[in-house]
Amino acid sequence: MKKIVLPILLALSLASCQLDETIYSSIYTEAFYKTAADAEKGLIAVYDPLADMCVGPALTVVSDFSADQSYPRAVVGRNTLTLFAYDPNYTTQKTAGRVSESPQQIWSSCYDGIEKANWIIEKVPAASMDETRKKQIIGEAYFMRAFYHWTLTKNFGDVPIKTKASVTQAEAVVGKSAKADVYKQIYADLELAGAAGLVSGPGIEKGRPSKETVSALYAKAALYNEDWVKASQKAQEVINSGKYSLLPNVLDVYRYDNEDAARVENMWAFESEGGFSPSRGHQLTSLCGPSGSAAPAYSKTSYGSMFAYQSFFDSFDPKDKRRQLLDTTYVDKSNKVVPQRSITPITTQGVLIKKYQDPASTVGNTPNIPILRVPDMYLIAAEAEARQNGPTATAYGFINTVRKRAGLTDLATGLSKDAFIDAILQERSWEFFAEGDRWYDLTRTGKFTTALTKAVNSVYPNRPVLAKNKYFPIPLDELNANGKLDQNADWK
């Protein structure tokens, strides 16, 4: 059987002096992708790098530890994100045990997923299988390639666009493209995914994108691209589809025993178990619980390593139901209520995060990590409308839908355009905390250098964020492996 050369794109473990070797894979062969079973297995491989980002969980904590909602216990360099102390020349070795929670993990996982998606897109059209399912598989690959490119550009800015499978080493080495061109590619891939006949609504197999999920990612990518017309159009496509809706009780979105019912709102998530791919747990349940498994309601094992800032907790209206997803006390093993001042070893101001509670959790049995939810569509629609036309009645209607579900009154009328947009960003902060969203809202709007002034405490009294922290530096390993790459300008 003849093998196809498969260089590993920008592999973390390779230094430039090692690239003179020819790298082969026994997986990618001319005999693969010939059957339906091959195509399905290849597609599962496309999703696997998403799990690599979630298990760590770099997909959420890289954003959340950088922003103004939550912070870590400073172990094994976990606080480098919070203190913006990461070395622009960081490598696999320098990041020690925290690669799984670093921007480096995002870079390597996304290009791993893109490479695997490219093989699907190139090879599966010739497979002998049902044509409808073939089209869907290729559509899912386009969706995932768009997601990975979007994840890269919101973290690193200008990045390589990779749309061809690497049959030779020369094809694996690609220079950076401008962010605007990255978004053009994301749009193109989502157009193709949207035309692929994906199943509509939440009844799709767990972990796969539906037709409406494609529109949801399109809406969010367009928001980040400041393409207000497209963001509004795609968000409203989801809202008006009638396939997805807000759960009446926001607390039910995060119940570990309510995941199936919650999919009417939780459009796409990292499925920690029971999806189409093998189950893989994540650390968020253990990170968010008190230290030493003190609170059985959180999980059977917890580390006490991720907390919310007191200032963030205080920002909520007491009537806001979402505040119940944070806690200043917990019930210990002896059924005693323990106040937050006793939370150790981090700080007397440590507020517990309850979105990922699972009292029955074991390895591989933890709540899903939301990636795209219906309230995002309402808030994207509100922002896109306001950016174009100011705070119209339509824009108010979208944001008030989310506020009403949270138990809040309608937003005050008569706000200026800027004040209304600020209110949307605040609403997003309350709605999506600990879901890996906030930092990117701050960076895309240029508010990240001022928003962190209140996100301090006795553990982190000073957080020296700079303009260059809008994007992360490209890992040194990647620069060494790819002579066409250059470091982000602000990090040179």
TORVEXRO-98345 format. One line per field, with one value per residue (C-alpha): residue number from 1; residue in three letters; x, y, z. Coordinates in steps of 0.1 Angstrom, whole numbers. Each point is the difference from the previous one (the first is absolute). Example, Ala and Ser with C-alpha at 12.3 -4.5 7.8 and 13.67 -1.06 7.14 Angstrom:
# TORVEXRO-98345
seq: (1_2)
type: (Ala_Ser)
u: (123_14)
v: (-45_34)
w: (78_-7)
This chain:
# TORVEXRO-98345
seq: (1_2_3_4_5_6_7_8_9_10_11_12_13_14_15_16_17_18_19_20_21_22_23_24_25_26_27_28_29_30_31_32_33_34_35_36_37_38_39_40_41_42_43_44_45_46_47_48_49_50_51_52_53_54_55_56_57_58_59_60_61_62_63_64_65_66_67_68_69_70_71_72_73_74_75_76_77_78_79_80_81_82_83_84_85_86_87_88_89_90_91_92_93_94_95_96_97_98_99_100_101_102_103_104_105_106_107_108_109_110_111_112_113_114_115_116_117_118_119_120_121_122_123_124_125_126_127_128_129_130_131_132_133_134_135_136_137_138_139_140_141_142_143_144_145_146_147_148_149_150_151_152_153_154_155_156_157_158_159_160_161_162_163_164_165_166_167_168_169_170_171_172_173_174_175_176_177_178_179_180_181_182_183_184_185_186_187_188_189_190_191_192_193_194_195_196_197_198_199_200_201_202_203_204_205_206_207_208_209_210_211_212_213_214_215_216_217_218_219_220_221_222_223_224_225_226_227_228_229_230_231_232_233_234_235_236_237_238_239_240_241_242_243_244_245_246_247_248_249_250_251_252_253_254_255_256_257_258_259_260_261_262_263_264_265_266_267_268_269_270_271_272_273_274_275_276_277_278_279_280_281_282_283_284_285_286_287_288_289_290_291_292_293_294_295_296_297_298_299_300_301_302_303_304_305_306_307_308_309_310_311_312_313_314_315_316_317_318_319_320_321_322_323_324_325_326_327_328_329_330_331_332_333_334_335_336_337_338_339_340_341_342_343_344_345_346_347_348_349_350_351_352_353_354_355_356_357_358_359_360_361_362_363_364_365_366_367_368_369_370_371_372_373_374_375_376_377_378_379_380_381_382_383_384_385_386_387_388_389_390_391_392_393_394_395_396_397_398_399_400_401_402_403_404_405_406_407_408_409_410_411_412_413_414_415_416_417_418_419_420_421_422_423_424_425_426_427_428_429_430_431_432_433_434_435_436_437_438_439_440_441_442_443_444_445_446_447_448_449_450_451_452_453_454_455_456_457_458_459_460_461_462_463_464_465_466_467_468_469_470_471_472_473_474_475_476_477_478_479_480_481_482_483_484_485_486_487_488_489_490_491_492)
type: (Met_Lys_Lys_Ile_Val_Leu_Pro_Ile_Leu_Leu_Ala_Leu_Ser_Leu_Ala_Ser_Cys_Gln_Leu_Asp_Glu_Thr_Ile_Tyr_Ser_Ser_Ile_Tyr_Thr_Glu_Ala_Phe_Tyr_Lys_Thr_Ala_Ala_Asp_Ala_Glu_Lys_Gly_Leu_Ile_Ala_Val_Tyr_Asp_Pro_Leu_Ala_Asp_Met_Cys_Val_Gly_Pro_Ala_Leu_Thr_Val_Val_Ser_Asp_Phe_Ser_Ala_Asp_Gln_Ser_Tyr_Pro_Arg_Ala_Val_Val_Gly_Arg_Asn_Thr_Leu_Thr_Leu_Phe_Ala_Tyr_Asp_Pro_Asn_Tyr_Thr_Thr_Gln_Lys_Thr_Ala_Gly_Arg_Val_Ser_Glu_Ser_Pro_Gln_Gln_Ile_Trp_Ser_Ser_Cys_Tyr_Asp_Gly_Ile_Glu_Lys_Ala_Asn_Trp_Ile_Ile_Glu_Lys_Val_Pro_Ala_Ala_Ser_Met_Asp_Glu_Thr_Arg_Lys_Lys_Gln_Ile_Ile_Gly_Glu_Ala_Tyr_Phe_Met_Arg_Ala_Phe_Tyr_His_Trp_Thr_Leu_Thr_Lys_Asn_Phe_Gly_Asp_Val_Pro_Ile_Lys_Thr_Lys_Ala_Ser_Val_Thr_Gln_Ala_Glu_Ala_Val_Val_Gly_Lys_Ser_Ala_Lys_Ala_Asp_Val_Tyr_Lys_Gln_Ile_Tyr_Ala_Asp_Leu_Glu_Leu_Ala_Gly_Ala_Ala_Gly_Leu_Val_Ser_Gly_Pro_Gly_Ile_Glu_Lys_Gly_Arg_Pro_Ser_Lys_Glu_Thr_Val_Ser_Ala_Leu_Tyr_Ala_Lys_Ala_Ala_Leu_Tyr_Asn_Glu_Asp_Trp_Val_Lys_Ala_Ser_Gln_Lys_Ala_Gln_Glu_Val_Ile_Asn_Ser_Gly_Lys_Tyr_Ser_Leu_Leu_Pro_Asn_Val_Leu_Asp_Val_Tyr_Arg_Tyr_Asp_Asn_Glu_Asp_Ala_Ala_Arg_Val_Glu_Asn_Met_Trp_Ala_Phe_Glu_Ser_Glu_Gly_Gly_Phe_Ser_Pro_Ser_Arg_Gly_His_Gln_Leu_Thr_Ser_Leu_Cys_Gly_Pro_Ser_Gly_Ser_Ala_Ala_Pro_Ala_Tyr_Ser_Lys_Thr_Ser_Tyr_Gly_Ser_Met_Phe_Ala_Tyr_Gln_Ser_Phe_Phe_Asp_Ser_Phe_Asp_Pro_Lys_Asp_Lys_Arg_Arg_Gln_Leu_Leu_Asp_Thr_Thr_Tyr_Val_Asp_Lys_Ser_Asn_Lys_Val_Val_Pro_Gln_Arg_Ser_Ile_Thr_Pro_Ile_Thr_Thr_Gln_Gly_Val_Leu_Ile_Lys_Lys_Tyr_Gln_Asp_Pro_Ala_Ser_Thr_Val_Gly_Asn_Thr_Pro_Asn_Ile_Pro_Ile_Leu_Arg_Val_Pro_Asp_Met_Tyr_Leu_Ile_Ala_Ala_Glu_Ala_Glu_Ala_Arg_Gln_Asn_Gly_Pro_Thr_Ala_Thr_Ala_Tyr_Gly_Phe_Ile_Asn_Thr_Val_Arg_Lys_Arg_Ala_Gly_Leu_Thr_Asp_Leu_Ala_Thr_Gly_Leu_Ser_Lys_Asp_Ala_Phe_Ile_Asp_Ala_Ile_Leu_Gln_Glu_Arg_Ser_Trp_Glu_Phe_Phe_Ala_Glu_Gly_Asp_Arg_Trp_Tyr_Asp_Leu_Thr_Arg_Thr_Gly_Lys_Phe_Thr_Thr_Ala_Leu_Thr_Lys_Ala_Val_Asn_Ser_Val_Tyr_Pro_Asn_Arg_Pro_Val_Leu_Ala_Lys_Asn_Lys_Tyr_Phe_Pro_Ile_Pro_Leu_Asp_Glu_Leu_Asn_Ala_Asn_Gly_Lys_Leu_Asp_Gln_Asn_Ala_Asp_Trp_Lys)
u: (0_15_3_-7_25_-17_21_-14_-9_21_4_8_27_20_29_11_30_-22_-21_25_-16_-28_-30_-24_-33_-14_-35_-3_4_-13_-24_-16_-32_-12_-30_-28_17_32_-17_-18_32_19_-27_2_37_-9_-18_26_22_-30_0_38_-8_-30_16_28_-21_18_-31_-16_27_24_-28_-14_33_8_-32_-19_-23_21_36_21_19_36_13_24_0_-38_1_20_-32_-14_32_8_34_3_33_-2_26_-20_5_-13_27_-5_-37_7_-33_-23_2_-36_-11_21_-4_26_-27_-24_25_10_-35_-16_26_-3_-38_4_24_-24_-29_20_4_-37_-8_25_-5_-36_-15_14_-12_-26_-29_-34_2_-22_22_31_-11_-8_34_18_-23_10_37_-5_-18_28_27_-18_-3_37_11_-23_14_35_-6_-18_30_29_-13_17_5_8_-30_2_-24_21_10_37_13_35_19_0_-38_0_20_-22_4_-25_-30_-16_-29_-24_10_-4_-36_-6_10_-22_-30_7_2_-32_-18_10_-9_-34_-7_10_-34_8_-28_-21_-7_12_-9_33_25_18_30_-7_-10_-35_-10_-8_33_17_-20_9_37_-4_-18_27_29_-17_-4_38_6_-22_-22_-32_-23_11_1_-36_-12_15_-10_-36_1_5_-25_-27_6_-22_24_18_-12_9_-7_-25_24_36_12_-12_25_28_-15_21_-32_-18_24_-23_-29_25_10_-30_21_35_4_36_22_30_-18_20_-18_-27_8_9_37_17_-8_26_-3_12_15_-26_-21_31_16_-31_-8_15_33_3_-34_-16_-33_-16_-26_28_17_16_34_8_31_-10_18_-25_-21_-20_11_-21_-4_-16_-24_-9_-8_-32_-34_-10_-31_20_-5_35_16_-12_26_26_2_16_-6_-1_-13_28_0_-14_-30_14_-3_35_4_23_25_9_7_37_27_-7_-16_-28_-16_-2_-35_-9_-11_-29_-6_19_-12_-5_-3_1_31_28_26_-18_-33_-3_-23_3_19_-23_14_-30_-32_-33_4_31_-21_-23_29_18_-32_-4_36_-1_-32_13_33_-19_-31_6_-21_-33_-30_12_33_-16_-23_29_19_-32_-8_32_-5_-35_11_26_-28_10_-22_4_31_-5_-12_16_36_25_14_33_-18_-23_29_17_-31_1_36_-9_-29_23_23_-27_-14_31_24_24_-9_32_-17_8_36_-9_-28_25_26_-23_-14_34_-12_24_26_-25_-25_26_4_-28_9_26_1_25_16_2_1_16_-5_23_-18_14_-13_21_-20_-29_15_22_36_5_18_38_-3_-23_24_29_-20_-13_24_-29_-14_9_-8_-30_13_-7_20_32)
v: (0_33_27_37_23_19_27_11_36_22_-28_10_-25_9_24_15_-22_-31_10_-17_-33_-15_-7_-27_-11_-35_15_22_-25_-1_-28_21_22_-26_-12_15_-14_17_33_-2_-9_28_25_-11_8_35_6_-15_31_19_-26_7_37_-7_-27_24_21_26_9_17_8_18_26_-2_3_30_19_16_-27_-29_-7_-30_-13_7_-35_-13_34_1_37_11_7_21_20_2_-14_-26_0_8_-27_-27_-35_-34_-3_35_-4_-32_-17_27_-4_-14_34_22_19_-25_-28_21_5_-37_-14_23_-7_-37_3_20_-26_-28_20_6_-37_-5_28_-14_-37_-7_12_-31_-24_-27_8_16_33_19_-11_7_36_4_-14_25_27_-8_2_34_11_-12_15_33_-4_-8_30_23_-13_7_35_12_-11_8_25_-6_-37_-26_-11_-36_-14_-28_-33_-4_-26_15_19_31_0_-1_32_30_37_22_16_33_-4_13_-28_-26_12_-3_-36_-6_15_-22_-31_8_6_-35_-15_17_-15_-35_-12_-3_-11_28_5_-14_-36_-4_-25_14_21_5_34_5_22_27_-4_9_33_6_-3_22_26_0_1_29_18_-3_12_30_-10_11_-8_-36_-4_12_-21_-33_6_6_-31_-20_19_-2_-36_-12_-29_14_21_12_-24_17_-4_10_-23_-30_7_-12_-29_-31_-21_22_0_-16_25_29_-6_20_30_-14_-3_-13_-11_-22_-32_-15_-33_-17_17_-15_0_-17_16_23_19_35_18_28_-19_-7_34_19_-20_8_-15_-35_-13_20_5_-32_21_11_-32_-31_16_37_21_35_15_23_27_30_35_16_31_-22_-16_35_12_-21_12_-22_-8_-14_-38_-4_11_-33_-16_16_-5_17_-31_-38_-30_-22_-38_4_19_32_34_14_37_12_15_-36_-10_-10_2_29_30_11_16_-32_-5_-35_-7_-24_-5_-32_-18_-37_-19_-33_9_-25_1_5_8_38_27_11_32_24_15_15_8_16_32_7_4_25_21_-1_11_28_12_-2_20_26_3_7_20_9_-13_-7_-17_-31_1_4_-29_-23_8_1_-35_-12_23_-12_-36_10_16_36_29_15_20_38_18_31_-12_14_-23_-4_-6_-26_-19_1_-15_-28_-8_0_-23_-23_0_-11_-26_-17_1_-30_-10_14_30_32_6_1_24_23_-3_3_33_13_1_-25_25_18_-27_-18_28_-13_-37_-1_-13_-9_-27_21_36_11_-14_18_-5_17_8_-29_-24_3_-30_-28_-4_-29_-28_-2_-37_11_27_-24_-26_24_23_19_10_32_11_23_36_11_-30_4)
w: (0_-11_28_-5_16_29_16_34_-5_24_24_35_5_-31_-2_-33_-1_-1_-31_-24_9_-20_22_-8_14_-2_4_-31_-29_-35_12_27_-5_-25_20_21_31_-9_-5_33_19_-18_11_36_-2_-12_33_22_3_14_28_5_5_23_22_12_-3_-22_-20_31_25_-24_-4_35_20_-22_5_29_12_14_11_9_30_-10_-4_-28_-17_-4_10_-30_-19_28_4_-37_9_-28_-18_-37_-6_19_-11_10_26_15_5_21_10_-12_-38_2_14_-23_-33_-13_4_-21_-28_-2_4_-26_-27_8_-5_-32_-15_8_-15_-31_-6_3_-24_-26_3_10_-32_-17_27_-8_23_3_-17_25_29_-20_-6_38_10_-23_13_36_-10_-15_32_22_-22_3_38_3_-22_20_33_-13_-13_32_20_-23_-26_-33_-4_-28_-20_-7_-27_-15_16_5_-23_-1_26_-22_1_38_3_-6_9_18_-17_10_25_-27_-23_28_4_-37_2_31_-19_-30_21_18_-32_-12_34_-1_-35_11_11_37_23_14_37_33_-9_-18_15_30_-7_-37_-15_-13_-29_25_18_-33_0_37_-6_-31_21_26_-24_-18_33_7_-36_6_-29_17_-30_-2_38_2_-29_13_37_-10_-23_32_21_-27_-9_28_6_31_29_35_29_23_30_-7_28_-19_-28_22_20_-6_0_-26_-29_-25_7_0_-36_-11_12_1_-38_-1_28_8_10_28_-3_-21_-33_-33_10_30_33_14_33_7_30_6_25_22_-6_11_32_34_9_13_-11_28_-18_-13_-20_-23_-8_16_-5_-2_1_11_-30_-18_17_-10_10_28_-21_-27_24_14_-35_-2_10_29_-19_-29_-1_-16_32_15_-22_23_37_30_22_-5_19_12_5_35_-15_16_-19_-4_-8_-28_25_8_-36_-1_-11_-23_16_23_-31_-20_-15_-12_-36_-2_-38_-1_32_-2_33_-18_-21_-6_-27_-33_17_2_-14_-36_-8_-19_-32_-17_18_-11_23_-20_-31_18_13_-34_-17_26_-5_-38_-1_23_-18_-32_12_36_29_-19_14_-19_18_33_-7_-6_32_21_-10_17_30_6_1_26_22_-7_-11_-35_-7_7_-31_-14_0_-24_-26_19_33_-16_-15_34_15_-25_8_37_-7_-19_30_24_-25_-12_30_3_-36_-16_-15_19_-9_-37_6_17_-27_-30_15_12_36_15_13_21_10_22_25_21_-5_28_36_27_-21_-32_11_-33_-34_-25_-32_-31_-35_-14_21_-24_-18_13_-13_-24_19_-7_-10_-28_-12_0_-19_-27_-17_-16_33_18_36_5_-4_36_14_-21)
